[in-house]
Amino acid sequence: MNLASTLEKTFKKLLPSPFTIAVLLTLVSFLLALSFTGSEKLSTAEYSLQLLGYWEKGLWNSSLLVFAFQMMLMLVLGHTLALSRPIDKLINYFTAYCTNTARAAFLVCLLTLLVSFFNWGLGLIFGAIFARKVAESAKTNNWSIHYPIIGASAYSGLMVWHGGISGSAPIKAAENGHLASIMEGIYPVDKLSLLPKYIGFSETVFSTMNICVTILILLVLPSFMYIVGKKSKPQTLVIEITKTEVNSVKSEGAESLDESSILGRLFGGIILLYAFYKAFILPETVSLNFIKPNYINLCLLGLGISMHQNFKRFLKALDGAIGGASGILIQFPLYFGIMGIMKHTGMITQLSEFFVSISTETTFPLYTFLSAGLVNIFIPSGGGQWAIQGPIIIEASQQLGLSLSKNIMALAYGDQLTNMLQPFWALPLLGITGLKAKEILPYTLLLMIIGAIIFIGGLLIF
């Protein structure tokens, strides 16, 4: 616990808000570009204005802004889905089996990992609500539990999200033309045409390496949390039982359409049927190439409306979920601005050449993994991280002739690993559960160590 308290105090002292970090990183990138790039023909003032122009180009890059909006929808719709009644019933069903810490830690960890592999926003809120309901059930039934262990188990989903279906780097790489788009201004036009049009999920998320790594995570982490729970001593549980609000006011006139379950289910069902048609009937050959950001959001929209049953409940849940996307809305453009500076000044090429000079086929994925873990502490966003590190990985992979899909997954592994150390995405969970960061950190750090062994092993073996 002393280590956890020290880490929590260190984060509070050394790391300001993520937005402030994004601003500081922008200034650092600007100063580095001013110091190490430029032309003798331009004065410092003239080159500074040119750098600001590069920054603005990145800031409002239309394709990257589309990416930001896609990530926002993925988080908000996943969160909205987690607040639906069917998900609530599912959580209540499994909560009945959580009669002690070991069993609760195992089930919360396992189910959160599975749900987070599908969608990280859904998994984050699902785990938090599950942990809260376990604590409330324990208090109601006078069961003795160790709540922080269960809270840490609920945060474990952030260990698989980037290697899952909603992972920022894999889904953008699967989008037709994205790799060429992100390398514009770095590669000449003739070299852009040599890049793959896309890298499908069969090479990343559903590759042999990632399937094996994910299965190991699913087997090892819940089992480990079960053992930790078995050896733990119950703690005094201080928590209030959440009261369910009952709305007895019925809408009249045209407003009754908002509460129409027939209309809600019909519209949601049409979306889901179309998504099924688009993925499995329309293509001549069924493959995984249909899994792209827009398709995932289409499915989440259909599921969200269908499972909330009417528009009123869906919109109410949406209001509660949308606040979590504020970080993406304002921080992503700043990361894009950093990428604009790095791209147009040649800093990306310089960094890529550095990694190429010190790397081999074996070590480059490990360097990518370690650097991604470090960068995630300062940029707690997989999408923002891909915007900055993606071009470096693409350039270095091309120069070394390495598997780009493997290096994309190396970035994903590094990013998701240090989520167990970086408390930014734990804020929604802490708010729902009422726990403190220092209470769950000792256990998330243990999960991080186990995860590091599994991820590094996967990168070395495959």
Order of alpha helices (4+ residues) and beta strands (2+ residues): alpha-alpha-alpha-alpha-alpha-alpha-alpha-alpha-alpha-alpha-alpha-alpha-alpha-alpha-alpha-alpha-alpha-alpha-alpha-alpha-alpha-alpha
